[in-house]
Amino acid sequence: MEGRKTRKFADSEQNGHVALPTNSPFNLDMSPTKLGSFHPSRRLYLFFLITSAIIITTWLIRNGSEFDLSNMAFVDERYGVVIDSEEYWQQGKFVNHGLDLIPTFDAHHSVLKDIPTDKLGYNAVVLYLISFNRLRDVILSLSFLHKNVPMQPWPIVLFHTDDMDDSVARDSFMLHLYDELGTDEKAKQFMQRIEFVRLDNWSLPPGFPTDKNVVKPSFSDSWPGYHIMCGFFASQIFDHPRLQDVTYYLRLDTDSYIYKPVCYDPIDLLHTKKKVYGFRSPSDDPPYVTEGMWELTDRYSRQHPEIRERLNQNRWVWPEGLQGNYPTYYNNFEVVKLAEFRRPEVKRWLEEIMKDPYRIYKHRWGDAPIRFTTVNMFFDVEKDVENYCAVPYWHNGPARHVCSCEDQLSGR
């Protein structure tokens, strides 16, 4: 076997190199010409380097415990000492160093003051309705809003009821949110925008039964909280004191996730296009939560011919026998120009709905079909309504009807 190896090596030398597999990482040029070209002075230099490395390594191994590595550290010019040295602690330099790592906090200056509302010609808020048992969802939603939505630093209004009255709960929420946002200067500025607003009178209408066995509501597992929420967003929100001087609001649900960057400011887009309402996706509600809604829409529009005409212009489709799913805007994402929904004719329609509390608080008419009907009754959908099809949005699943950013901005 040894003889065969020797012969193989000898055969390969005839070709001027050692025979190795062509894919070998060691397939270097080892020809006598190359080996012989290594100058004796270079060999001596290489020998010196290797010997020095061995001597230094041996000394470090024997004396490393006595060698003070801090003597080799550089002095930090900002503090005049070596970080973590004895002087660093004894001279109190750690205080300035520590404070420099914490974002500044100026309670007298907020990013809200930097919004050029006079130049813009409008103001706005982002709003949520939050609850204690959904705070993790809210934190995730807000983190996506912070990261992915370019907009002015408008106030973020967190409407809540008695379950968030505890200041400890609110403080804990804010600390968790701050951690999630990254605890930097931008996170601090985002936190300055958050505003807790208590919703008073969060209850069923006066005189309405409070016994579920008496009411027998649709969507009974979520009664009455979900139904009260529907009434709030369908009508009451337009009269809330916090929104009286606000031009637009962007509403998001606790589990609304704008999970990728948006190429525009959704509020400014609505304003620039001179529109009054924007939504993300169309949808529909089944008959068991819209009982009697087709009939009311038909009757009310017949009583007001101008509304009937507007519905026809907007290509409103009546189902056969006024039976079937009811169309909606999936308004867990919506941008609303508030003044347009405070017009007298719009308020009269919403008051008509609220005249019979059983419509919402028993049959669970949702704010989504009510919003769809209101928009189609009083606005030109082609001209006044924006579908935010370019927003990467998730709410119980990805939003449908996706378009490119360029298509939406150009109106294609």
CORBELPE-V924712 format. One record per residue. N is the residue number from 1. RES is the residue in one letter. PHI is phi as a letter, one per 40 degrees, with the letter a starting at -180 (NA if undefined). PSI is psi in whole degrees, 0 to 359 (999 if undefined). NEAR is the number of other ideal C-beta (glycine too) atoms within 8 Angstrom. Layout:
# CORBELPE-V924712
N,RES,PHI,PSI,NEAR
N,RES,PHI,PSI,NEAR
This chain:
# CORBELPE-V924712
1,M,NA,318,4
2,E,c,322,5
3,G,c,321,6
4,R,c,320,7
5,K,c,318,8
6,T,c,316,8
7,R,c,321,8
8,K,c,319,9
9,F,c,320,10
10,A,c,319,8
11,D,c,319,9
12,S,c,330,10
13,E,c,334,9
14,Q,c,333,6
15,N,c,2,7
16,G,g,8,7
17,H,a,162,9
18,V,c,133,7
19,A,c,116,8
20,L,b,158,7
21,P,d,144,5
22,T,c,334,5
23,N,c,11,4
24,S,c,135,7
25,P,c,348,3
26,F,b,15,5
27,N,c,72,8
28,L,c,165,4
29,D,c,105,5
30,M,b,30,7
31,S,c,152,8
32,P,d,329,6
33,T,c,314,7
34,K,c,318,9
35,L,c,321,8
36,G,c,341,6
37,S,c,355,6
38,F,c,107,7
39,H,c,144,6
40,P,d,324,5
41,S,c,327,6
42,R,c,324,8
43,R,c,318,9
44,L,c,321,8
45,Y,c,318,8
46,L,c,319,8
47,F,c,320,8
48,F,c,316,8
49,L,c,316,8
50,I,c,316,8
51,T,c,318,8
52,S,c,317,8
53,A,c,321,8
54,I,c,317,8
55,I,c,315,8
56,I,c,317,8
57,T,c,316,8
58,T,c,319,8
59,W,c,319,8
60,L,c,321,9
61,I,c,320,7
62,R,c,330,6
63,N,b,9,8
64,G,c,326,7
65,S,c,336,4
66,E,c,357,5
67,F,c,120,7
68,D,c,102,5
69,L,c,338,6
70,S,c,337,7
71,N,c,340,5
72,M,c,356,4
73,A,c,153,9
74,F,c,143,4
75,V,c,130,7
76,D,c,117,9
77,E,c,332,5
78,R,c,328,7
79,Y,b,352,10
80,G,g,10,7
81,V,a,169,11
82,V,c,130,11
83,I,d,131,9
84,D,g,11,5
85,S,c,174,10
86,E,c,321,5
87,E,c,324,9
88,Y,d,319,14
89,W,c,315,10
90,Q,c,327,6
91,Q,c,2,7
92,G,g,18,7
93,K,c,338,12
94,F,c,335,8
95,V,c,307,7
96,N,c,320,10
97,H,c,315,12
98,G,c,318,8
99,L,c,326,7
100,D,c,337,7
101,L,c,352,5
102,I,b,130,6
103,P,d,143,8
104,T,c,154,6
105,F,b,118,5
106,D,b,100,5
107,A,c,344,4
108,H,c,352,3
109,H,b,121,5
110,S,b,151,6
111,V,c,338,9
112,L,c,331,10
113,K,c,346,6
114,D,c,357,6
115,I,c,124,11
116,P,c,67,6
117,T,c,326,8
118,D,c,318,5
119,K,c,320,5
120,L,c,323,11
121,G,g,13,6
122,Y,a,168,8
123,N,b,174,11
124,A,a,166,12
125,V,b,156,14
126,V,b,135,13
127,L,b,147,12
128,Y,b,157,14
129,L,b,111,12
130,I,b,161,11
131,S,a,157,11
132,F,d,321,7
133,N,c,4,5
134,R,b,23,10
135,L,c,327,11
136,R,c,320,6
137,D,c,318,9
138,V,c,317,13
139,I,c,317,12
140,L,c,317,10
141,S,c,315,15
142,L,c,325,13
143,S,c,322,11
144,F,c,321,12
145,L,c,315,12
146,H,c,318,11
147,K,c,327,7
148,N,b,349,11
149,V,b,110,11
150,P,c,123,5
151,M,a,168,9
152,Q,c,154,9
153,P,c,63,11
154,W,c,154,14
155,P,d,144,9
156,I,b,104,13
157,V,c,119,12
158,L,b,94,13
159,F,c,142,9
160,H,a,167,13
161,T,b,203,8
162,D,c,342,5
163,D,c,349,9
164,M,b,20,14
165,D,c,332,7
166,D,c,120,6
167,S,c,331,6
168,V,c,319,6
169,A,c,318,10
170,R,c,318,10
171,D,c,319,8
172,S,c,318,8
173,F,d,315,11
174,M,c,320,10
175,L,c,318,8
176,H,c,320,10
177,L,c,316,13
178,Y,d,317,11
179,D,c,316,7
180,E,c,327,10
181,L,c,348,14
182,G,h,359,6
183,T,f,35,7
184,D,b,188,8
185,E,c,321,7
186,K,c,323,9
187,A,c,318,13
188,K,c,317,12
189,Q,c,323,10
190,F,c,319,12
191,M,c,328,11
192,Q,c,339,10
193,R,c,344,13
194,I,c,136,11
195,E,b,121,8
196,F,c,128,8
197,V,b,118,9
198,R,c,131,8
199,L,c,111,10
200,D,c,162,4
201,N,f,38,4
202,W,c,84,7
203,S,a,172,5
204,L,c,156,10
205,P,d,152,7
206,P,d,134,3
207,G,g,352,3
208,F,c,138,9
209,P,d,142,6
210,T,b,1,5
211,D,c,117,6
212,K,c,326,8
213,N,c,335,5
214,V,c,316,6
215,V,c,319,11
216,K,f,61,7
217,P,c,154,13
218,S,c,151,9
219,F,f,46,10
220,S,c,331,8
221,D,c,336,4
222,S,b,14,7
223,W,c,142,12
224,P,c,358,9
225,G,d,314,7
226,Y,c,321,10
227,H,c,321,16
228,I,c,320,12
229,M,c,318,10
230,C,c,317,14
231,G,c,323,13
232,F,c,309,12
233,F,c,336,12
234,A,c,323,14
235,S,a,312,12
236,Q,c,333,9
237,I,c,329,8
238,F,c,344,11
239,D,b,5,5
240,H,c,133,8
241,P,d,324,4
242,R,c,337,8
243,L,b,7,11
244,Q,c,326,6
245,D,b,22,4
246,V,b,138,11
247,T,c,309,9
248,Y,b,151,15
249,Y,b,146,13
250,L,b,118,14
251,R,b,138,14
252,L,b,146,13
253,D,c,166,11
254,T,d,326,12
255,D,b,38,9
256,S,c,124,12
257,Y,b,113,10
258,I,c,88,13
259,Y,c,354,8
260,K,b,161,6
261,P,d,140,6
262,V,c,144,12
263,C,c,5,6
264,Y,a,167,11
265,D,c,113,9
266,P,c,327,14
267,I,c,314,13
268,D,c,328,11
269,L,c,315,13
270,L,c,318,15
271,H,c,314,12
272,T,c,322,6
273,K,c,359,8
274,K,f,46,4
275,K,b,168,11
276,V,b,345,9
277,Y,a,140,15
278,G,b,142,13
279,F,b,171,14
280,R,b,320,11
281,S,a,147,12
282,P,c,158,11
283,S,a,199,9
284,D,a,160,9
285,D,b,143,11
286,P,c,164,7
287,P,d,331,9
288,Y,c,349,6
289,V,b,15,12
290,T,b,28,15
291,E,d,122,8
292,G,g,357,8
293,M,c,320,12
294,W,d,317,13
295,E,c,317,8
296,L,c,316,11
297,T,c,317,9
298,D,c,312,10
299,R,c,315,8
300,Y,c,321,11
301,S,c,330,11
302,R,c,326,8
303,Q,c,342,5
304,H,b,89,8
305,P,d,328,6
306,E,c,329,6
307,I,c,320,12
308,R,c,319,10
309,E,c,319,8
310,R,c,319,13
311,L,d,317,11
312,N,c,318,8
313,Q,c,327,7
314,N,c,13,10
315,R,f,43,5
316,W,c,133,7
317,V,b,120,5
318,W,c,129,7
319,P,c,156,9
320,E,c,127,5
321,G,g,14,4
322,L,f,39,7
323,Q,b,138,7
324,G,h,177,7
325,N,c,148,9
326,Y,b,132,12
327,P,c,149,9
328,T,a,162,14
329,Y,c,132,12
330,Y,c,78,13
331,N,c,23,12
332,N,c,348,9
333,F,b,116,17
334,E,a,149,13
335,V,b,128,14
336,V,b,131,12
337,K,c,107,12
338,L,c,320,12
339,A,d,327,7
340,E,c,333,12
341,F,c,2,10
342,R,b,5,8
343,R,c,145,9
344,P,d,317,5
345,E,c,327,7
346,V,c,316,12
347,K,c,323,10
348,R,c,321,8
349,W,c,315,13
350,L,c,324,13
351,E,c,325,9
352,E,c,318,9
353,I,c,315,14
354,M,c,349,10
355,K,d,324,5
356,D,b,99,6
357,P,c,341,10
358,Y,c,336,7
359,R,d,313,12
360,I,c,316,14
361,Y,c,353,15
362,K,b,303,12
363,H,c,351,12
364,R,g,47,14
365,W,d,125,13
366,G,c,159,12
367,D,c,337,12
368,A,c,307,12
369,P,c,328,15
370,I,c,319,14
371,R,c,318,14
372,F,c,315,13
373,T,c,315,10
374,T,c,313,12
375,V,c,316,13
376,N,c,335,12
377,M,c,327,11
378,F,b,356,12
379,F,b,157,13
380,D,c,105,9
381,V,d,320,9
382,E,c,321,6
383,K,c,327,7
384,D,b,352,10
385,V,b,137,14
386,E,b,130,11
387,N,c,114,11
388,Y,c,63,14
389,C,c,344,10
390,A,c,359,13
391,V,c,119,11
392,P,c,105,10
393,Y,b,140,14
394,W,b,127,10
395,H,a,104,12
396,N,f,30,4
397,G,h,163,5
398,P,c,146,5
399,A,c,142,14
400,R,c,182,5
401,H,f,60,8
402,V,c,140,6
403,C,b,169,8
404,S,c,160,6
405,C,d,317,8
406,E,c,320,7
407,D,c,318,10
408,Q,c,317,14
409,L,c,327,10
410,S,c,348,6
411,G,g,16,5
412,R,c,999,6
